[in-house]
């Protein structure tokens, strides 16, 4: 019914992991959950200008480890680590546990959905045209190597009386493909005429299981493999099994593998093109004389004499004399 779910939550346990890692009983669970929410709100509120992308929390009985992913690590660390120490003291006062903080830099902020949404929201707050901001972020993400990008803004766009939503997309963003690494970010832009929500989806490619021999990036889709096979190219991955059979040729426009006929089966071997027609042409030239000449006279054919069925009179006495010769030999 058009209802959407969070792309990250859909992929938890398949290609993504939880943002918070800890275990506790049913009685302590609400307190641990509220503690996570307070930590995230405090960090996002204090370092809102530092370009924060994600916060991962790992808890033990007496220790909390926090991983902060940011595009501006210098602002988070501060001069000689002053900002990190202040943040560590604040969180220690909230939880009464030992706090350890790790700062991780994001090398390519154009491919992070949360950072892209933050940049669009900042431009909208500074009265930049929403179409220009969306198209600019879309082009920069695709230029950085994204497989697909989708950006959507909703609210009183351009200061209009009625709120509406507009979106731009480029490339492939398969939300139902679980192995596709879809990064999702949502930020609200606070403008003078109300809040404008910004949503960003970025497809970073597909994450295959271990031991899988990856196929070429251009032939990642089955449709691209079929197109390459029809043009005479080699297929890899799932499409290679179709051509792996012995004595099979490539597909003919998706009609299935073509089996080559063996020699001597059915027609008695390969036929030369035009062989029968050429023989008929030679016979016709032999029968028809050239123009201006009379047809040659047919020579009478001599038939061999047939032998008579009855014996000749000369042969009859010879056959009668045979018993006399045998009698003479017996007397001797």
Secondary structure, DSSP 8 states (H G I E B T S, - for coil): ------HHHHTBTTTB--SEE----HHHHHHHHHHHHHHHHHHHHHTGGG-EEEEEEEE-SSEEEEEEEES-HHHHH-GGGHHHHHHHHHHHHHH-SEEEEEEEE-S-GGG-HHHHHHHHHHHHHTT--HHHHHHHHHHHHHHTT-SEEEEEEEESGGG-SS-EEEEEEEE---TT-TTEEEEEEEEEEEETTEEEEEEEEEEEEE---TT-----STT-SHHHHHHHHHTT----GGGGGGS-STTB---STTS---B---TTSSSSS---TTHHHHHHHHHHHHHS--TTS---------------SS--HHHHHHHHTHHHHHHHHHH-
